[in-house]
Amino acid sequence: MLMGGSAGGFRGFSLSLWTEALALLNGNPFISGSENVPEEEKGPMHELGLQSFTLLVIDAAAFTDDPGGYMREVGSMLSWVQSSATLPGVDRIRIPGDRGAAALDECRRHGVPLDAQKWDSIVSLSQTAGLELPVTL
């Protein structure tokens, strides 16, 4: 296994922990641990229950003269990972983003599913904002 799983779970945990620590560089507190923060030190982030996050953007062109070649290599690596044998009961190896991409594709083909409660909320919000809805459910 590349990371995580029963053979190397600490590696996935370490990467996750490192990412959380990196998120703290934006100056906002780690909210999940705020129960240990004295009341006088709590700020708006604590009151709202918000949590920091980090978005790391890397320009492949800064590291290679062939960004397209890099993307092809990444594609090959992902294909190799997905070709791994699966455990019993697992139909395939998913890559981060697979589930979201499949859900987006489903919505594009069949529309966004809305139950009556969600639709009622949309109607209420549109009325509050003075917007006219183009369709009804």
Secondary structure, DSSP 8 states (H G I E B T S, - for coil): --SBHHHHHHHHHHHHHHHHHHHGGGS---GGGGGGS-GGG--HHHHHT----------GGGT-S-HHHHHHHHHHHHHHHHTS---TT------TTHHHHHHHHHHHHH-----HHHHHHHHHHHHHHT---S---
